[in-house]
Amino acid sequence: MSRITTDIKYSFKETFRDRMNIFWMFVFPIVLFLLFGYIFGGQSGSITLYYQDNDGSQMSNTFIQALNSTGALELKDGSGMNLEQMLRDGKVSAYLEIPKGFGQDIVTTGSGGVPSADLPIYYDKSKSTSMAAVSVVQQVANGFNMKMAGAKNIINVNPTEAASSGMNYFDFLLPGILAITIMSAATNMAVGTIARLRSTGVFRKLSTTPLSSKEWIAARITTWTVLVILSLAVAVFLAWLVFNIHPNINLISLLLIVLGTALFAGFGIVVANFVKNEESAMNAVGVITFPLMFVSGTLIPVENMPWFLQYLAKISPLTYLSEGLRSSMITGNTGDAAINLAIVAVLGIILFGLGAATFSWKED
């Protein structure tokens, strides 16, 4: 036990003396969380719709107020702006143009004078929010039509808010970032440490000491697990402090962190056992882990990905780690969390067991 403790102390000192280790473990997850949070999270608010009221009548003002009262649109007065050019330049996704005479046409239509009152709305079909804006305007216009025609509601749609997790994008993103951090930290520490110590002849010297290779593995997986937990603690603290996210830290989430670390550390050990050159080993790990970041439901939901990527997500261990953390820490779905924990545990036992079994001091 004393030999294992001594190596744990040495590995901690070795880790914190390296500034790159500090960056990848404590700064990189924060950068990733902020970057993707603001890129994709910013789309979850209301839809911005510019308008130009060329009529200026009471009727046009009433229509604008009706749009505003939906709460689905953030209306911005585009008077004096070249909205047509802004739409071409991609600066706006849609704009509404209320033509002159709009109010009078509605009154005349109601009395049977003209067929209808036109209300042009221009949109960029390449932007998903534009169709949502068109839909809201159409619904408000339908309400006006019903009211002006004096029609009665025959079918009433009664929307009922269902109980849900109330999860926004930042809530969704946090477990994904934690899972990516576990994968990156555990894999890179395993591969980097083994390849470096082998290339510098440290393993050859260790083979002459009482410390066995199994004891060394036990010391290192303990160190790596503690470092991963410290890294995750920093990320969770930031999420609580800046974004007011309150993840539920429970037994299942802690087991997922420990077993996820063992899983990806085992993967790193396996790679380092077969790819002896340090640079080649790091490249081999990067080729595999980098795509996993994007196809495992960490940054965007799996169901929103193309069908062929959804198949890749099913075979990615990062998917189950990410989903397990999300279920245990955010949505509170204990059943799903337990299933994902079981999958991560089986994969962790297989990969870490394989890595430990094939590891030796030999420098062949």
N, C-alpha and C positions, 0 to 999 in steps of 0.2 A: 504493500500500500504506500509506503514511504517513497518508493521509486516512482509510482504513478503521480503522487502529490508533487514531487520535485519537478517532473516533466510538465505538469499543469502550470506551475509557477513560471517555469522557463517560457512556455508557449504564450502565456499572457504578456510577459515582458516583450517577447519577440513581436507580438501582434501590435501592441500599442506604441512601439518604437517606429513602426512603419506608417508614414503619413498616408500612403495610398490605401492601406487597410482601414484607417480611420475614415477616409473619404467614402470608400465603397460600402462600409458597414453603417455609417451614421449619417452621411450627407446625401449619398445617392438615393436612398429611399425617399427622403424628403423632397429632393428635386423632382423625382419621378411623380410623386403624389401631387405636388403643386402643378407640374406641367400638364399632366393628363386631366387633373381636376378642373383646371381653368379652361383647357381646350374643349373638353366634352361636357363638363358640368355647367358651363355658361349657356348651354343650349336648352337647359331645363326651365328657364323662366318664361314669361309671357312673350307673345310674338309681336314684334314691332311692325306697325303698319303706318306708313306716311299717307297723308291725304291732302288734297287741295280742294277747298270749298269755293268754287267759282260762282255759286248761287248766292250764298250769304243770306238765305231766307230762314224763317223760323223752322220750316219743314226740314231743311238740310241740317240745321243745328240739332233738331230733335233726333235725326237719324244718327248723327255723330255721337250724341249722348247715349243713344241706344247701343251703339257699338262699344262705347266705353264701359257701359254698365255690365257687359258680358264678363269682364275681368280677364278674358282670354287674349285681349289685344292691348298693346301699349301704343296708343295713338300719338303721332307726332305731326304737328302742323307743318306741311311742306310748302306753304305759301312763299312765293319768290324763289323757290328752288327749281332747278332743272331736273325733276324726278325721272324724266325719260332717259336722260343721259346717265343719271346715277344708277338706274336699273341696268343699263347697258354695261356700265363699269363694275357691276356687281356690288355696289355700295348699299343697295337696298334690295330686298327680296320681293317686295310687292308695294304697290301704291294705288290709292283710290282717288279717282277724279270725279268730283260732283259737278256736273255741267251746269251752266247758267240756265235758269228756267226749270230746274229740277223740281222745286216746290210747286210751281204753277202746273207743271205737267202732271204731278200726282193728283192735284185737285181736279184738273180737267179730265184725267183718266177716270177718276171716281164718278164723274158726272157723265161719262161715256163719250167725251170729246175726242180723246186720242187713245190709241191702243195701249200704250204703256209709257213709262218714264224710264229712260236709259240711265244706267249707272256703271260706267266703265271702271274696271279694276285690272291693272296690268301686273303680271307676276313673272318671276323667273322659275321655270319648271324644274331647273336643276337643283333648286333649294327646297328641301322638304317642308320648311316652315311656310313657304308661300302658299301651298295648297291648303294648309290649315287656315291661313288668313282668308283665303277665298271662301272657304267653307263657312267661317264665322259670318262674313259679310252676307253670304247667301241666306243663312238662317235668319239673320236680322231682317233682311229684305222680305223673306217669306212671312215673318211676323207682321210687317207693315202691310203686306198684301192681304193677309187675313183680316186685319183690323179695318183697312179701307173698304174691303168688300163686304164687311159686316158678317163674315162667315162664322159659324159655330164650330167649336172643336168637337169632332166626333170621336177621335182617338186621342186619348191623353197618355203620353209617355211619362211614367213616374220614375225618374232616376233615383236610385237608392245607393248611398255610399256604403260599400262593403268594407268589412274590417280588413286591413292590410298592414303590411309592415311599415308603410309610410316612408320607405327607403328612397332617398334621393341619390344622385350620382356619386356624391362624395362618400355616402354610406356604402354604396356598392363598391367603390374603388378601393377603400381602405383594406379590406381583406385580400384583394388582389395584389396590392402593393406589398402587403406583409408576406404573401405566398412567394412573390417574386424575390423578395429580400431573403427569405429562407433558402430558396433554390440557389440564388447567386452566391450568397455568402458561404453556404455549406459546400457547394461544389467547388468554388474557386479556392477556398481555404484548403480543402482536401487535395485537390490537384496541385496547387501552387506549393504547398508545404512538402508533399511527398516528392514531387519532381525536383524541387530546389535542394532538399536535403540529400537526395540521391546523387544529384550532379556535383554537389560540393563535398561528397565523401563522408558526410555525417553519419549516414546509415552504416558505412563500413566500420566507423569507430564505435557506434552504438552496439554493433554486433559483438564487440569484445567486452561489453559491460554486462552486469547481471540483468539489465533491463531487457525483457523479451519483446518481440514484435507485437504480441497480443496486448501486453501492458501498455506499450506505446500507443496502440490504437485506442485503448480504453481511456488513456489520458487525453488524447487529442479529441475524441468525440465529446468528452466532458467539456473541454475548453471551447470547442466550436459551438456546442449547444448553449453554453452560458453567453458567449459573444452574440449569438443570434438573438437570444432573449433580450439582451441589453439593446441591441439594434432595434428590435421591434418595440421595446418600451419607449425609445425616443420617438419613433414614428407615431405611436398611439398617443403619447403626450402631446405631440404637435397637433394631431387631429382633434384632440379634446380642446386644446388651448385656442386654436385658430378657427376651426370649423364647427366647434361645439358638438362633436361626435362622441357618443358615449358607448363604446363597444362593451359587450358583456364578457368579461374575462372569467371563464369557468374551467372546470376540469377537462371538458372535451377540447376546448381551444388550446389549453396547455399541452394536452397529449398530442394534438395535431402538430403543434410547434416542435415538440421533442421528436416525434416520429418522422415528421417532415424533414427535420435536420438530419436524422439518421439516414433517411431515404436518399437524399441528395448527396450527403457526405459519402455514403456507400457507392453511389454512382461515380463520384469523383475519384474514389480509391480504385474502383475498377478500371477507369480510364487511365489513371496514373500507373497502374500495374502493367498495362499493355502498351502504353505510349511512353517511352522512357525519356525522350527529350522534353525539357520543360516548356519550351515555346510551342512545340507541336501538340503537347497535351493540353495547354491552355486554348489553343486554336480549336482542337477537337471538341472541347467542352463548349466553347462559344458557338460553334456551328450547330450544336444540338439545343442548347438552352435558349439562345436568342430567339429562334422562331417560337419556342414554347411560350414565351412571354405574351405573344400576340394571338395564339390560337387556343388558349386554355381558359377563356372566360375571365381573365384577370382584369382587363381594361374595358372590354365591352361584353355584354351577355352573349353566351354561346348561340342562343336562338337568333341573334341578330347577324350572325356571320353567314357567309355562303355555305351551301350544303356540304361541299367537299371539305371545308375547314371544320365543320361540325363533326365529321368523322375523325379528323385528326385530334379534335378536342377529347373525344371519347377514349383515346389511347394515351393521352398525356397525363402523367401522374400529377402534374401541376394543377390540372382541372379539379381533381378530387381534393387536393389540399386547399385550393382557393374556395371551392364550394363549401367545404367543411367549415372553414373559418367563417365564411359569410353566414352560414346557417347557425353556427354556435354563437357568434359574436354580435350579429346584426338582426337577423330575422327571428331568432329564437326557435327555429325548427329543429328540435332535438333529434327527431327521427332521421332526417336527412343528414344531420351532423354526425350521428352515430354510424350511418352507412358509409359516409365518406371517410370517417376515422378508421373503420375496419379495412377499407381498401388501401388507405395510406399505410396502415400497420402491416398488411400483408406484403405490399411492395417494399416497404422499408426493411422488413425482416429478410426478404429475398436479396435485395441489392446490398444492404450492409453486411449480411452474412456472406455473400459472394465476395465482396471486397475484402473483408477481414480474413476469409479463408485463403484467398490468393495472395495476400500481402506477405512480403518477406523482406529481410535486410539485403538480399542478394542484389547485385548491381549488373546483372547480365544484360 
